[in-house]
Amino acid sequence: MCTIYNTFFIIICTFTLLLLNLGSSMAATLREVAIKALWVYLSVLLLFVSSNMHYLVDGASQVPCYFIFGDSLSDSGNNNGLLTLAKVNYRPYGIDFPQGPTGRFSNGRNLVDIIAELLGFDEYIPTFAAAIGGDITKGVNYASGAAGIRDESGRNQGMRITLYKQLINHQIIVNKLVANGSLAADYLSKCIYSIAIGANDYINNYFMPKLYPTSRLYTPKQYADVLVEECSQQLRTLYNSGARKMALIGLGTIGSTPFEVAMCGINGTVCVDNINYAAQLFNARLKSLVTDLNTNLTNAMFIYIDYYGIGLSSAASSPPGSVNYTAPCCEVEMNSTTGLCTPFKTPCQNRTQYAFWDAIHPTEISNVVIAARAYNATLPTDAFPYDISHLAQI
């Protein structure tokens, strides 16, 4: 397989270099095709390598366990048994995942699946529901689609496991570990904890003024302050349960998802920019919280992952036309209130060339790009004060 990929790569590169020396309009067209082909090749190669990461890891995992908190970007099936619109245990979700549709909001692996692989885990971290009665020593995934920092966020979608409830579930797991005598406080302090939440506090709260009052109570800056202050208290609860190594993952360009662009309608760019500006305000406060918690909590090791910046720089570096950043890969019903794939419809075939799987959530290849840079920063701004690989080594 690797030989085929290498041969193909050499052919494309040679062809591209030859075309660079030609000046005709036909050569210009061929150059564009070759560059796009090279980009597709690199995307497929990245996906291939990441899909086989468990074969490349030498020895045991870099940390003893990995605990996951968040929303649909991290949910791997916790919502399957809930009465909610925010669940995806049906085709075409999971079309590229070995176990098929498991409740992951993507065509394949989600963000935390790939981070777990990069950390050296040979199996994906189990959901809270699956972990009860099973092996909890490697960690647990508590994340829930439509969940937010605030308890009311996402209630328009139905049942969800809010961050407060996720912390309660974590305490149940910690109590089990302590009762079994299998883990001490110092074991838990060596684990990594990722927290990726906040999007639903905007798209399923603040920017739904007909259902929630928050946009009338707070300016965007005030709301970011309120959210991060509440999150700060939640993180302190997690710290008090034994967590020390925590990765806070910021919001992406949530205003630029196909779902929000469609919701903005005739208001267009101004509406999209307002949502993205609100996300930036939240991210700035979250990043400053990292400094505050590291300063004031003994042995705390918080880091911030710039999901927003990584997404923008990755889009800027891709050749024009090589990736579709405006449309979902799967079919989404017109006027959908969820932005999720229509059940059992055939999705696009060229999934490595789409940034969005449905109208909100990223494709597996997008998750690979974000996770790779969260784990091993490409730019100094990708992570603060350092990336996940360095957090694991401390």
C-alpha positions in Angstrom: 0.0 0.0 0.0 2.8 2.5 1.0 4.7 1.6 -2.2 1.6 2.5 -4.3 1.1 5.8 -2.5 4.8 6.7 -2.9 4.8 5.9 -6.6 1.7 8.0 -7.1 3.2 10.8 -5.2 6.4 10.8 -7.4 4.3 10.8 -10.5 2.2 13.7 -9.4 5.2 15.8 -8.2 7.1 15.1 -11.4 4.1 16.1 -13.5 3.6 19.2 -11.5 7.2 20.3 -11.8 7.1 19.8 -15.6 4.0 21.9 -15.9 5.5 24.7 -13.9 7.9 25.3 -16.8 5.1 25.6 -19.4 3.5 28.9 -20.1 0.3 28.1 -22.1 -3.2 28.4 -20.9 -3.6 24.7 -21.2 -0.5 24.2 -19.0 -2.1 26.6 -16.4 -5.2 24.4 -16.3 -3.2 21.3 -16.0 -1.1 22.8 -13.2 -4.3 23.5 -11.3 -5.5 20.0 -11.8 -2.1 18.6 -10.7 -2.0 20.7 -7.6 -5.5 19.6 -6.6 -4.5 16.0 -7.2 -1.5 16.5 -5.0 -3.6 17.9 -2.2 -6.1 15.1 -2.5 -3.2 12.6 -2.3 -1.8 14.3 0.8 -5.3 14.3 2.4 -5.7 10.6 1.7 -2.2 9.8 2.9 -2.9 11.7 6.2 -6.1 9.8 6.7 -4.4 6.4 5.9 -1.5 7.1 8.4 -3.9 8.3 11.1 -6.2 5.2 10.5 -3.2 3.0 11.3 -1.8 5.0 14.1 -2.3 2.1 16.6 0.2 0.1 14.5 2.8 3.0 14.7 2.7 3.5 18.5 5.5 1.8 20.2 4.6 0.3 23.6 2.1 1.5 26.2 0.0 4.6 26.1 1.8 7.9 27.1 -0.6 8.4 30.0 -2.5 5.9 32.0 -6.0 7.1 31.2 -7.9 9.7 29.2 -11.2 11.3 30.4 -13.3 13.2 27.9 -15.9 15.9 28.5 -17.8 17.9 25.9 -20.5 18.0 23.3 -21.2 16.4 19.9 -17.6 17.0 18.7 -16.5 14.4 21.3 -19.7 12.3 21.9 -19.1 8.7 20.8 -22.5 7.3 21.8 -23.6 8.7 25.1 -26.8 10.1 23.6 -27.9 6.9 21.9 -30.3 5.9 24.7 -31.7 9.4 25.3 -34.9 11.0 24.1 -33.2 13.6 22.0 -32.9 15.0 18.5 -29.1 15.1 19.1 -28.2 11.5 18.3 -26.8 9.9 15.2 -26.8 6.1 15.7 -28.0 5.6 12.1 -26.5 5.5 8.6 -24.9 7.3 6.9 -23.1 8.3 10.2 -20.1 5.9 10.7 -19.9 5.0 7.1 -16.1 5.1 7.4 -15.9 3.8 11.0 -15.2 0.0 11.5 -18.2 -0.5 13.8 -20.5 1.6 11.6 -22.9 4.1 13.3 -22.0 4.2 16.9 -23.3 7.7 17.9 -20.3 9.6 16.6 -21.3 12.8 14.8 -19.0 12.1 11.8 -18.5 9.8 8.9 -15.6 8.2 10.9 -13.5 8.9 13.9 -14.2 12.0 16.0 -11.7 14.5 17.4 -11.1 12.6 20.7 -10.8 9.2 19.0 -7.8 10.5 17.1 -6.3 12.2 20.1 -6.6 8.9 22.0 -4.7 7.1 19.1 -2.0 9.8 19.2 -1.6 9.2 23.0 -1.0 5.6 22.2 -4.3 4.0 23.4 -5.0 0.8 21.4 -8.7 1.0 21.9 -11.1 4.0 21.8 -12.2 5.4 25.2 -15.5 3.9 26.2 -18.7 5.9 26.8 -20.0 6.4 30.3 -22.9 4.0 29.6 -20.5 1.3 28.3 -17.9 1.9 31.0 -20.3 1.0 33.9 -19.4 -2.6 34.7 -16.5 -2.6 32.3 -12.9 -1.5 32.4 -12.7 2.1 33.5 -9.0 2.2 34.3 -8.1 3.6 30.8 -10.6 6.4 31.0 -14.2 7.3 30.2 -15.9 9.5 27.6 -18.8 11.5 29.2 -19.4 13.9 26.2 -23.0 14.5 25.0 -24.4 16.0 21.9 -26.2 19.3 22.5 -24.6 19.7 25.9 -23.4 23.1 27.2 -21.7 24.8 30.0 -25.1 26.2 31.1 -27.7 23.7 32.1 -30.4 25.1 29.8 -28.3 25.2 26.7 -29.5 22.6 24.1 -32.8 21.9 25.7 -34.5 22.7 22.4 -32.9 19.4 21.1 -34.3 17.3 24.0 -32.4 15.3 26.6 -28.6 15.8 26.9 -25.9 15.3 29.5 -24.8 18.8 30.5 -21.3 19.5 31.7 -22.6 19.6 35.3 -24.1 16.2 34.9 -20.9 14.9 33.2 -18.9 16.0 36.2 -21.4 14.1 38.5 -20.9 11.0 36.3 -17.1 11.4 36.5 -17.3 11.4 40.3 -19.2 8.1 40.2 -16.3 6.7 38.2 -13.7 8.2 40.5 -15.5 6.7 43.5 -15.5 3.3 41.8 -11.8 3.5 41.2 -11.0 4.5 44.7 -13.3 1.8 46.1 -11.6 -0.8 44.1 -8.3 0.4 45.4 -6.9 0.1 41.8 -6.1 3.8 41.5 -4.7 6.4 43.8 -4.8 10.2 43.6 -1.4 10.3 42.0 -2.7 7.9 39.2 -5.6 10.2 38.3 -3.2 13.2 38.3 -1.2 11.6 35.5 -4.2 11.1 33.2 -5.2 13.6 30.5 -8.6 15.3 30.6 -10.0 17.1 27.5 -12.9 19.6 27.7 -14.4 20.7 24.4 -17.6 22.5 25.1 -19.4 25.9 24.7 -20.7 25.8 21.1 -24.2 24.9 22.2 -24.2 27.8 24.7 -24.2 29.9 21.5 -25.9 28.1 18.7 -28.5 26.4 21.0 -28.9 29.3 23.4 -27.5 32.8 22.9 -28.3 32.9 19.1 -31.8 31.5 19.5 -33.5 34.6 21.0 -37.0 33.2 20.5 -36.2 30.3 22.9 -33.6 31.8 25.3 -33.3 35.2 27.0 -29.5 35.3 27.2 -28.9 37.6 24.2 -31.2 40.2 25.9 -29.5 39.8 29.2 -25.9 40.0 28.1 -23.7 41.7 25.5 -21.5 39.2 23.6 -18.5 40.2 25.9 -20.6 39.9 29.1 -21.9 36.5 28.0 -18.3 35.2 27.3 -17.4 36.4 30.8 -20.4 34.6 32.4 -19.7 31.4 30.4 -16.0 31.2 31.3 -16.6 32.1 34.9 -19.1 29.2 35.1 -16.7 26.9 33.3 -14.0 27.9 35.7 -16.0 26.7 38.6 -16.7 23.4 36.8 -13.0 23.0 36.1 -12.2 23.5 39.7 -14.6 20.7 40.5 -12.7 18.5 38.1 -9.5 19.6 39.7 -10.8 18.7 43.2 -11.6 15.2 41.9 -7.9 14.6 41.1 -7.5 16.0 37.6 -4.3 17.9 36.9 -3.5 17.7 33.2 -6.4 19.4 31.4 -6.7 20.4 27.7 -9.3 23.1 27.1 -10.3 23.0 23.4 -11.7 26.3 22.1 -14.6 26.9 19.8 -14.2 26.8 16.0 -15.7 29.2 13.5 -19.2 28.2 14.5 -20.8 30.9 12.5 -19.4 29.5 9.3 -21.0 26.1 9.5 -23.5 25.4 6.6 -26.2 25.2 9.3 -25.5 28.7 10.7 -25.0 30.2 7.3 -28.4 28.9 6.3 -30.0 30.1 9.5 -28.5 33.6 8.9 -30.3 33.8 5.6 -30.7 37.3 4.1 -28.5 38.7 7.0 -25.6 36.8 5.5 -22.1 37.9 6.3 -23.0 40.3 9.2 -24.8 37.5 11.0 -22.0 35.0 10.4 -19.4 37.5 11.5 -21.3 38.2 14.7 -21.4 34.6 15.7 -17.7 34.1 14.9 -16.9 37.2 16.9 -18.8 35.9 19.9 -16.8 32.6 19.6 -13.5 34.6 19.5 -14.5 36.5 22.7 -15.2 33.2 24.4 -11.8 31.7 23.2 -9.9 34.8 24.4 -11.4 34.4 27.9 -10.8 30.7 27.9 -7.2 31.1 27.0 -6.7 33.7 29.8 -8.4 31.2 32.2 -5.6 28.8 31.5 -3.1 31.2 32.9 -5.3 32.0 35.9 -5.8 28.4 36.9 -2.2 27.4 36.3 -1.2 30.3 38.6 -3.7 29.7 41.4 -4.1 25.9 41.6 -1.3 23.8 42.9 0.3 21.5 40.3 -2.4 22.4 37.8 -1.4 21.9 34.1 -4.0 23.5 31.9 -3.5 24.1 28.2 -5.6 25.8 25.6 -6.1 24.4 22.0 -6.9 27.1 19.4 -9.4 25.1 17.4 -10.5 28.4 15.7 -7.0 29.3 14.5 -6.1 25.8 13.4 -9.2 25.6 11.3 -8.6 29.0 9.6 -4.9 28.4 8.9 -5.6 24.9 7.5 -8.3 26.3 5.2 -5.9 29.1 4.1 -3.1 26.6 3.3 -5.3 24.3 1.1 -5.2 24.9 -2.7 -8.3 26.8 -4.0 -11.1 24.3 -4.8 -9.4 21.3 -3.2 -11.7 21.2 -0.2 -15.4 22.1 0.0 -15.9 24.4 3.0 -19.4 25.5 2.3 -21.6 22.3 1.9 -22.2 19.2 3.9 -21.0 15.9 2.5 -24.3 14.1 3.5 -27.8 15.1 2.5 -29.4 17.5 5.1 -33.1 18.3 4.8 -34.1 21.8 3.8 -35.1 23.9 6.9 -33.6 21.3 9.2 -33.6 22.3 12.9 -30.7 20.0 13.7 -28.4 20.2 10.7 -28.0 16.4 10.9 -27.8 14.0 8.0 -31.1 12.6 6.6 -31.3 9.0 7.7 -30.1 6.3 5.2 -29.3 8.7 2.3 -26.1 8.1 0.3 -23.5 10.8 1.2 -20.8 12.2 -1.1 -18.1 9.8 -2.3 -15.1 12.2 -2.0 -15.3 12.6 1.7 -11.6 13.6 2.1 -12.5 16.7 0.1 -15.2 18.0 2.4 -14.7 19.9 5.6 -18.2 19.3 6.9 -19.8 15.9 7.2 -23.3 17.2 8.0 -24.3 20.9 8.3 -22.5 21.3 11.7 -20.0 18.6 12.3 -16.6 18.0 10.7 -15.6 15.1 8.5 -13.1 12.6 9.7 -10.3 14.2 7.7 -11.1 17.6 9.3 -10.9 15.9 12.7 -7.5 14.3 11.7 -6.1 17.8 10.9 -7.3 19.4 14.1 -6.3 16.5 16.3 -2.8 16.3 14.8 -2.1 20.0 15.5 -3.6 19.8 18.9 -1.3 17.0 19.8 1.8 18.3 18.0 1.5 22.0 17.3 2.4 23.2 13.8 2.3 26.9 14.7 3.1 28.5 18.1 -0.5 29.7 18.3 -2.0 26.2 17.9 -1.7 25.5 21.7 -0.9 27.5 24.8 1.4 27.2 26.7 2.2 23.9 25.0 0.5 21.1 23.1 -1.0 17.8 24.2 2.1 15.8 23.5 4.1 18.0 25.9 1.2 17.8 28.5 1.5 14.0 28.3 5.2 14.0 29.0 5.0 16.2 32.1 
